[in-house]
């Protein structure tokens, strides 16, 4: 993910809740973690900013940190576009 990309953000770090839209504002330390601005589900106002958020499926993401900071994953649109570019269809 790059700065300016939209992602889905899971506040609890688990897919049990509904995700919020978030904007990538930087890469924290390594490319495995992101700095993000989280928006309300309706996208109308900023809820918070988070630093060092890792991917929801990262097996090395410590559970306490995941619960405190949350987790992210790409949007379906991003994955669909990536698939189009990768396969040329």
C-alpha positions in Angstrom: 0.0 0.0 0.0 1.1 3.5 -0.7 0.5 6.9 0.8 -2.9 8.1 -0.5 -4.4 4.6 -0.9 -7.7 3.9 0.8 -7.9 0.8 3.0 -10.4 -0.9 5.3 -9.6 -0.4 9.0 -10.8 -2.8 11.7 -10.9 -0.8 15.0 -10.7 -4.0 17.2 -8.2 -5.7 15.0 -10.7 -8.4 14.1 -13.3 -8.9 11.4 -16.1 -9.2 13.9 -16.9 -5.5 13.5 -17.8 -3.4 10.4 -14.6 -1.8 9.0 -14.1 2.0 8.6 -12.5 3.7 5.6 -9.0 4.9 6.2 -6.4 6.8 4.2 -2.8 5.7 4.3 -0.7 8.7 5.4 2.7 7.0 5.8 4.6 3.8 6.3 5.7 3.3 9.9 9.1 1.7 10.3 8.7 -1.0 7.7 6.3 -1.5 4.9 4.5 -4.0 7.1 2.9 -1.2 9.1 1.1 1.9 8.1 0.2 5.3 9.5 -3.4 6.0 8.8 -6.3 8.5 9.2 -9.5 6.7 10.1 -12.9 8.1 9.0 -16.4 7.4 10.3 -18.2 4.7 8.5 -20.1 7.3 6.5 -16.8 9.0 5.6 -18.0 12.4 6.8 -15.5 13.1 9.6 -12.2 11.9 11.0 -12.4 9.5 13.9 -8.7 9.2 14.7 -5.2 8.7 13.4 -3.1 5.6 14.1 0.5 4.8 13.6 2.1 1.4 13.1 -1.1 -0.5 12.0 -0.4 -3.9 10.5 -2.3 -6.1 8.1 -5.2 -8.0 9.7 -3.8 -11.4 8.5 -0.2 -10.7 9.6 0.7 -13.8 11.7 3.5 -11.9 13.5 1.1 -9.1 14.7 1.0 -9.3 18.5 -2.6 -9.7 19.8 -2.3 -6.9 22.4 -1.0 -4.5 19.8 -3.7 -5.6 17.3 -6.5 -4.9 19.8 -5.0 -1.6 20.8 -4.1 -0.2 17.4 -6.5 -2.1 15.1 -5.7 -3.7 11.8 -6.1 -3.0 8.1 -6.7 -4.7 4.8 -7.0 -3.5 1.2 -10.3 -2.6 -0.3 -12.0 -5.0 -2.7 -11.5 -2.3 -5.4 -7.8 -2.3 -4.8 -7.6 -6.1 -5.0 -9.7 -6.2 -8.2 -7.5 -3.6 -9.9 -4.4 -5.4 -8.8 -5.8 -8.6 -10.3 -6.5 -6.8 -13.6 -3.0 -5.4 -13.7 -1.4 -8.7 -12.8 -3.3 -10.8 -15.3 -3.9 -8.2 -18.0 -7.6 -8.9 -18.4 
